[in-house]
Each structure stands twice: as structure tokens, then as C-alpha cells.
Amino acid sequence: MAFSASVISLEGGGTIELYLDDPAGLFIGSLPVPAANGPEQQLELRTEISGAVGIHDLYLVFKGNTGSELFKLDSWRFIEK
């Protein structure tokens, strides 16, 4: 299974980390978001995930350098292989 996100990349860039049931729960994957070099950039990004079986709450944890905007999350979805 894969996680796909449509993001607008900003100057900071960063990472979207995926956890089940709690922000510090089972880690199932991460999606790097590159920093924009210039104007905002719309990107479609995808990463493989593992360990997600059954019904769970999903937590998206956004990480990056403080002091600058990281990115804007437009939409996300799971993709079956």
C-alpha cells in the first residue's frame, strides 16, 4: 500500500510522518517534502507504507525547521498496489 499527498511546497520543506492510533504510535512511513526553490510549487508525492492492517486512527505529524513555513497539505489518499 502507498500513501499519496498533494502538497504545495514552500521555503521550508519538511516531512510528513504517518502513525497509527496516536501521534507517537506505530510508525508506518514518512513522506519527504522538498523545499521550494522560488515560487510555491504544487507537488504530487508518494511513499510506500507498511504495518497498516485493519481499522485505525491515522495521525499525520509534520516535521521541519522552525522559523519558516514548511508546506501546505492539499489532499491525501491511500493507494492499493
C-alpha atoms as one frame of an Amber mdcrd trajectory, in Angstrom:
protein
   0.000   0.000   0.000   1.136   3.552  -0.631   0.355   6.984   0.805  -0.056
   9.809  -1.698  -0.255  13.524  -0.909  -0.841  16.652  -2.934   1.168  19.446
  -1.322   2.255  22.980  -2.047   5.963  23.150  -1.332   7.139  26.265   0.499
  10.573  27.548   1.508  10.965  25.211   4.487  10.043  21.821   3.086   9.872
  19.048   5.655   8.471  15.589   6.274   5.036  14.067   6.814   5.321  11.146
   9.252   2.473   8.620   9.487   1.466   6.961  12.772  -1.391   4.669  13.758
  -3.724   5.391  16.704  -1.542   8.052  18.379   0.990  10.702  17.300   3.637
   8.517  18.971   2.026   5.209  17.916   3.102   2.631  15.345   5.197   4.359
  12.655   4.115   3.205   9.180   6.006   5.562   6.879   7.232   9.036   6.027
   6.985  11.309   3.038   9.738  13.898   2.420   8.501  17.226   1.023  11.287
  19.166  -0.717  11.696  22.891  -0.113  10.583  25.143  -2.958  13.306  26.935
  -4.886  11.378  30.085  -5.700   7.596  30.377  -6.036   5.247  27.873  -4.417
   5.213  24.516  -6.200   2.286  22.059  -6.372   3.639  18.511  -5.981   2.130
  15.020  -6.066   4.240  12.826  -3.771   4.003   9.133  -2.898   5.639   6.711
  -0.469   5.223   3.042   0.370   3.816   2.249   3.827   3.861  -0.938   5.901
   2.267  -2.248   9.080  -1.214  -0.802   8.490  -3.753  -3.623   8.833  -7.349
  -3.216   9.975  -9.111  -0.064  11.126  -7.066   2.614  12.892  -6.924   6.331
  13.503  -4.236   7.894  11.313  -2.016  10.698  12.597  -0.021  12.885  10.227
   2.916  14.513  12.022   4.546  17.428  10.193   8.247  17.992  10.849  10.767
  20.517   9.598  12.799  23.559  10.540  11.015  26.084  12.705  11.106  29.682
  11.594   9.839  29.051   8.076   6.661  27.695   6.543   7.062  24.013   5.674
   4.349  23.211   3.126   0.589  23.204   2.635  -1.238  19.869   2.539  -3.966
  19.970  -0.105  -5.171  16.336  -0.051  -4.030  12.800   0.701  -5.123   9.218
  -0.016  -4.100   5.604   0.219  -3.312   3.711  -2.978  -3.650  -0.073  -3.263
  -0.849  -1.814  -5.119
